[in-house]
């Protein structure tokens, strides 16, 4: 029984080793990858070069067929392949066509550090739009793909770029009009202006560049415009919230006058004004909270409600102040009234003394 169990364990271990050896036998790693022109976009008719340096392992089992299959969507492709062992070139070949293949005979050079240097030259087809496959590399063992790597690029035409350029130019024009309007309202547009300037420069560069390069400039401009719009939206909201806060501050000064200077804290009219002030503060607080949460439309809405309620209370306060007049206030004019009283007393005393003296002279 123990002998049978031991044989099964040995068999299972052997199977595990076979599976691990098979799975680890084939594969490659990209050591260097260069595609020119760099960037994410190409244009029809553009010359493209690509270079890959990769390390790989061949399936060392007997009676297997290892191959590297390359492919590209570029027109008139030409390929240069070099195999290095320990840094020394030991095999060189040139191939043409869309689907060159390197066989096991060309790739397997036994032990040592093996590297494959693959270089491609080709042209983006004139009719291409959308995407183009620059390079695809497949490592096959017995026609099964064990490892793969591919690079594609977007292809843009002059017509596509012109449409995108026109759209962003219009957005920039609309942004400028909005900035001018907000600046006239006292909004600080300096942060948005910086992004506007960057977008304007990018669009100017795009207008003078080829399709592929222009597409990059247009993308940059779009990002700048988006950021400028967001910054202007925030600055506008900050101004609206600030306006509501300023109105409440002015109202507080009026309430202080009624309560402290005129001792009218219990007056029904003043109480009504204070109630409206509390409502304005609630809206103002909500506006600040939404500003901090970057919910700018709601923040502006609450700020407008707060400003409206504060202005309503200010209208009532100004009307009340006009009705009651300046009045008398010991707190604010104590020295003035004391001085006036002293002068009045002196005048009265002087008149009395003058009359007495005049009477004495007549009797004299």
C-alpha positions as CSV (number, residue, x, y, z in Angstrom):
1,X,0.0,0.0,0.0
2,X,2.8,2.4,0.9
3,X,4.6,1.5,-2.3
4,X,1.6,2.4,-4.4
5,X,1.1,5.7,-2.6
6,X,4.8,6.5,-3.1
7,X,4.5,5.8,-6.9
8,X,1.4,8.1,-7.2
9,X,3.3,10.9,-5.4
10,X,6.3,10.5,-7.7
11,X,4.0,10.5,-10.7
12,X,2.2,13.6,-9.6
13,X,5.4,15.5,-8.9
14,X,6.7,14.5,-12.4
15,X,3.5,15.8,-14.0
16,X,3.8,19.1,-12.0
17,X,7.4,19.5,-13.2
18,X,6.4,18.9,-16.8
19,X,3.6,21.5,-16.6
20,X,5.9,24.1,-15.0
21,X,8.6,23.4,-17.6
22,X,6.2,23.7,-20.5
23,X,4.7,27.0,-19.1
24,X,8.1,28.6,-18.4
25,X,9.8,27.4,-21.5
26,X,8.5,30.0,-23.9
27,X,8.2,33.8,-23.7
28,X,9.9,37.1,-24.2
29,X,10.4,40.4,-22.4
30,X,10.6,43.9,-24.1
31,X,13.9,45.4,-23.1
32,X,13.7,48.5,-25.3
33,X,10.8,49.9,-27.3
34,X,11.0,53.1,-29.5
35,X,8.5,54.4,-31.9
36,X,9.1,57.5,-34.0
37,X,7.4,59.9,-34.4
38,X,6.7,59.8,-30.6
39,X,3.3,60.6,-29.3
40,X,-0.1,59.1,-29.6
41,X,-1.1,60.2,-33.1
42,X,0.1,59.7,-36.7
43,X,-1.1,61.1,-40.0
44,X,-1.6,59.5,-43.4
45,X,1.6,59.3,-45.5
46,X,3.9,59.8,-42.4
47,X,7.1,57.8,-42.2
48,X,7.3,55.6,-39.1
49,X,10.2,53.7,-37.5
50,X,10.0,51.3,-34.6
51,X,12.7,49.3,-32.8
52,X,12.4,46.6,-30.2
53,X,15.1,44.8,-28.2
54,X,13.8,41.7,-26.5
55,X,15.1,38.8,-24.5
56,X,13.5,35.4,-25.0
57,X,13.6,31.7,-24.1
58,X,13.2,28.9,-26.5
59,X,11.2,25.7,-25.7
60,X,14.1,23.3,-25.0
61,X,11.9,20.2,-25.4
62,X,12.6,18.1,-28.5
63,X,10.4,18.1,-31.6
64,X,8.9,21.5,-30.9
65,X,8.7,24.4,-33.4
66,X,9.3,27.9,-31.9
67,X,8.7,30.9,-34.1
68,X,8.4,34.7,-33.8
69,X,5.8,36.2,-36.0
70,X,5.7,39.9,-36.7
71,X,3.0,42.0,-38.3
72,X,2.3,45.6,-39.1
73,X,-0.4,47.8,-40.8
74,X,2.2,50.2,-42.2
75,X,2.6,50.4,-45.9
76,X,5.8,49.2,-47.6
77,X,7.3,47.7,-44.4
78,X,10.9,46.7,-44.2
79,X,12.5,44.8,-41.3
80,X,16.0,44.3,-39.9
81,X,16.6,41.6,-37.4
82,X,19.8,40.9,-35.4
83,X,20.3,38.2,-32.8
84,X,22.9,38.8,-30.1
85,X,24.5,36.3,-27.8
86,X,26.3,37.8,-24.9
87,X,26.4,41.1,-26.7
88,X,27.8,39.8,-29.9
89,X,25.8,39.8,-33.2
90,X,25.7,36.3,-34.4
91,X,22.8,36.4,-36.9
92,X,21.5,39.2,-39.2
93,X,18.6,39.1,-41.7
94,X,16.4,41.5,-43.6
95,X,12.8,40.8,-44.5
96,X,9.9,42.6,-46.2
97,X,6.1,42.3,-46.1
98,X,3.4,42.7,-43.5
99,X,3.9,39.3,-41.8
100,X,7.6,38.3,-41.5
101,X,8.5,35.1,-39.5
102,X,11.7,34.2,-37.7
103,X,12.0,30.4,-37.4
104,X,13.6,28.3,-34.6
105,X,16.6,27.8,-36.8
106,X,17.1,31.6,-36.9
107,X,16.4,32.1,-33.2
108,X,17.9,29.2,-31.2
109,X,21.5,29.6,-30.3
110,X,21.8,27.6,-27.1
111,X,23.0,28.8,-23.8
112,X,24.0,32.4,-23.1
113,X,22.3,35.8,-23.0
114,X,20.2,35.9,-26.2
115,X,18.6,39.2,-27.4
116,X,16.7,40.0,-30.6
117,X,16.9,43.4,-32.1
118,X,14.0,44.1,-34.5
119,X,13.7,47.3,-36.5
120,X,10.8,48.3,-38.7
121,X,10.4,51.1,-41.3
122,X,7.1,51.9,-43.0
123,X,4.5,54.5,-44.0
124,X,1.0,55.2,-42.7
125,X,-1.4,54.4,-45.5
126,X,-2.9,57.4,-47.2
127,X,-6.4,55.9,-46.8
128,X,-6.1,55.1,-43.1
129,X,-8.3,56.8,-40.5
130,X,-8.9,55.8,-36.9
131,X,-6.0,53.5,-35.9
132,X,-3.1,51.8,-37.5
133,X,-1.2,48.8,-36.2
134,X,2.5,49.8,-35.9
135,X,3.9,46.4,-34.7
136,X,2.6,43.1,-33.3
137,X,5.0,40.4,-32.0
138,X,3.8,36.9,-31.3
139,X,5.9,34.0,-29.9
140,X,4.4,30.7,-31.0
141,X,5.2,27.2,-29.9
142,X,3.7,24.5,-32.1
143,X,1.4,27.2,-33.6
144,X,0.1,28.2,-30.1
145,X,0.7,31.8,-29.1
146,X,2.6,31.8,-25.8
147,X,3.3,35.5,-25.6
148,X,2.3,38.6,-27.5
149,X,2.9,42.4,-27.6
150,X,1.4,45.0,-29.9
151,X,1.5,48.8,-30.5
152,X,-1.1,50.9,-32.3
153,X,-1.5,54.6,-32.9
154,X,-4.4,56.9,-33.7
155,X,-4.4,58.3,-37.2
156,X,-5.8,61.8,-37.8
157,X,-6.5,63.5,-41.1
158,X,-6.4,67.2,-41.9
159,X,-10.2,67.3,-42.1
160,X,-10.5,65.8,-38.6
161,X,-8.0,68.3,-37.1
162,X,-9.6,71.2,-38.8
163,X,-13.0,70.3,-37.3
164,X,-11.5,69.9,-33.8
165,X,-9.4,73.1,-34.2
166,X,-12.5,75.1,-35.2
167,X,-14.5,73.8,-32.3
168,X,-11.9,74.7,-29.7
169,X,-11.4,78.1,-31.3
170,X,-15.1,78.8,-30.8
171,X,-14.9,77.6,-27.2
172,X,-12.0,79.9,-26.6
173,X,-13.9,82.8,-28.0
174,X,-16.9,82.0,-25.8
175,X,-14.6,81.7,-22.8
176,X,-13.2,85.2,-23.5
177,X,-16.7,86.7,-23.6
178,X,-17.6,85.0,-20.4
179,X,-14.4,86.2,-18.7
180,X,-15.0,89.8,-19.8
181,X,-18.6,89.7,-18.4
182,X,-17.5,88.2,-15.1
183,X,-14.6,90.7,-14.8
184,X,-17.1,93.6,-15.2
185,X,-19.0,92.1,-12.2
186,X,-15.9,92.2,-10.1
187,X,-15.0,88.6,-10.4
188,X,-11.2,87.8,-10.1
189,X,-10.5,86.1,-13.5
190,X,-6.7,86.0,-13.2
191,X,-6.5,82.2,-12.7
192,X,-8.7,81.5,-15.7
193,X,-6.8,84.1,-17.7
194,X,-3.6,82.0,-17.3
195,X,-5.3,78.9,-18.7
196,X,-6.8,81.0,-21.5
197,X,-3.4,82.3,-22.5
198,X,-2.0,78.7,-22.7
199,X,-5.0,77.5,-24.7
200,X,-4.7,80.4,-27.1
201,X,-1.0,79.7,-27.7
202,X,-1.7,76.0,-28.3
203,X,-4.4,76.7,-30.9
204,X,-2.1,79.2,-32.6
205,X,0.6,76.4,-32.8
206,X,-2.0,73.9,-34.0
207,X,-3.0,76.1,-36.9
208,X,0.6,76.1,-38.2
209,X,1.3,72.4,-37.7
210,X,0.7,69.2,-39.6
211,X,-2.3,67.0,-38.6
212,X,-0.6,64.7,-36.2
213,X,1.2,67.5,-34.3
214,X,-1.8,69.7,-34.5
215,X,-4.0,67.1,-32.9
216,X,-1.7,67.2,-29.9
217,X,-1.9,70.9,-29.7
218,X,-5.7,70.8,-29.9
219,X,-5.8,68.3,-27.1
220,X,-3.7,70.5,-25.0
221,X,-5.9,73.5,-25.7
222,X,-9.0,71.6,-24.8
223,X,-7.5,70.7,-21.5
224,X,-6.6,74.3,-20.8
225,X,-10.0,75.6,-21.8
226,X,-11.7,73.0,-19.6
227,X,-9.5,74.1,-16.7
228,X,-10.2,77.8,-17.4
229,X,-14.0,77.2,-17.4
230,X,-13.7,75.4,-14.1
231,X,-11.6,78.1,-12.5
232,X,-13.9,80.9,-13.8
233,X,-16.9,79.0,-12.4
234,X,-15.3,78.8,-9.0
235,X,-14.2,82.5,-9.0
236,X,-17.7,83.6,-10.0
237,X,-19.2,81.5,-7.2
238,X,-16.7,82.9,-4.7
239,X,-17.8,86.4,-5.7
240,X,-21.5,85.7,-5.3
241,X,-20.9,84.2,-1.9
242,X,-18.8,87.1,-0.9
243,X,-21.5,89.5,-2.0
244,X,-24.0,87.8,0.3
245,X,-21.5,88.0,3.2
246,X,-20.8,91.7,2.6
247,X,-24.6,92.5,2.7
248,X,-25.0,90.5,5.9
249,X,-22.0,92.4,7.4
250,X,-23.6,95.8,6.5
251,X,-26.9,94.6,8.0
252,X,-25.2,93.6,11.2
253,X,-23.9,97.2,11.5
254,X,-27.5,98.5,11.2
255,X,-28.8,96.1,13.8
256,X,-26.0,97.1,16.2
257,X,-27.1,100.7,15.8
258,X,-30.7,99.9,16.7
259,X,-30.0,97.6,19.6
260,X,-27.0,99.3,21.2
261,X,-27.2,103.0,20.1
262,X,-31.0,103.4,20.1
263,X,-31.9,100.7,22.7
264,X,-34.5,99.3,20.4
265,X,-33.7,95.6,20.9
266,X,-37.3,94.8,21.9
267,X,-38.9,96.8,19.2
268,X,-41.1,94.6,16.9
269,X,-39.6,96.2,13.8
270,X,-36.1,95.5,14.9
271,X,-37.0,91.9,15.8
272,X,-38.4,91.4,12.3
273,X,-35.2,92.7,10.8
274,X,-33.1,90.3,13.0
275,X,-35.3,87.4,11.9
276,X,-34.6,88.2,8.3
277,X,-30.9,88.5,9.0
278,X,-30.9,85.0,10.6
279,X,-32.6,83.6,7.4
280,X,-30.0,85.3,5.3
281,X,-27.2,83.8,7.4
282,X,-28.7,80.3,6.9
283,X,-28.6,80.7,3.1
284,X,-25.1,82.2,3.3
285,X,-23.8,79.2,5.3
286,X,-25.4,76.8,2.9
287,X,-23.7,78.7,0.0
288,X,-20.3,78.3,1.7
289,X,-20.8,74.6,2.3
290,X,-21.7,74.0,-1.4
291,X,-18.7,76.2,-2.5
292,X,-16.4,74.0,-0.5
293,X,-18.1,70.9,-2.0
294,X,-17.5,72.4,-5.5
295,X,-21.2,72.4,-6.2
296,X,-21.0,75.8,-7.7
297,X,-24.5,76.2,-9.2
298,X,-26.2,75.3,-5.9
299,X,-23.7,77.6,-4.0
300,X,-24.6,80.5,-6.3
301,X,-28.3,79.8,-5.8
302,X,-28.0,79.8,-2.0
303,X,-25.8,82.9,-2.2
304,X,-28.5,84.7,-4.2
305,X,-31.2,83.7,-1.7
306,X,-29.0,85.0,1.1
307,X,-28.3,88.3,-0.7
308,X,-31.9,88.8,-1.4
309,X,-33.0,88.2,2.2
310,X,-30.2,90.5,3.5
311,X,-31.1,93.3,1.1
312,X,-34.7,92.9,2.1
313,X,-33.7,93.4,5.8
314,X,-31.5,96.3,4.8
315,X,-34.4,98.1,3.1
316,X,-36.5,97.7,6.2
317,X,-33.6,98.9,8.4
318,X,-32.9,102.0,6.3
319,X,-36.6,102.8,6.3
320,X,-36.8,102.5,10.1
321,X,-33.8,104.6,10.6
322,X,-35.3,107.3,8.4
323,X,-38.5,107.3,10.4
324,X,-36.9,107.5,13.8
325,X,-34.2,110.0,12.8
326,X,-30.8,110.2,14.5
327,X,-32.3,110.7,18.0
328,X,-30.4,111.1,21.2
329,X,-27.6,108.8,22.2
330,X,-25.6,109.2,25.4
331,X,-23.3,106.5,24.3
332,X,-22.3,108.1,21.0
333,X,-22.4,111.8,21.9
334,X,-21.9,112.1,25.7
335,X,-19.1,114.6,25.6
336,X,-20.9,116.7,23.0
337,X,-24.1,117.0,25.0
338,X,-22.3,117.5,28.3
339,X,-20.3,120.3,26.7
340,X,-23.4,121.9,25.3
341,X,-25.1,121.7,28.7
342,X,-22.3,123.5,30.4
343,X,-22.3,126.2,27.8
344,X,-26.1,126.6,28.2
345,X,-25.7,126.9,32.0
346,X,-23.0,129.5,31.7
347,X,-25.1,131.5,29.3
348,X,-28.1,131.5,31.7
349,X,-25.9,132.4,34.6
350,X,-24.3,135.2,32.6
351,X,-27.7,136.6,31.7
352,X,-28.9,136.5,35.3
353,X,-25.8,138.3,36.6
354,X,-26.0,140.9,33.8
355,X,-29.6,141.7,34.7
356,X,-28.8,142.0,38.4
357,X,-25.9,144.3,37.8
358,X,-28.0,146.4,35.5
359,X,-30.7,146.7,38.2
360,X,-28.2,147.7,40.8
361,X,-26.9,150.5,38.6
362,X,-30.4,151.9,38.0
363,X,-31.1,151.9,41.7
364,X,-27.8,153.5,42.5
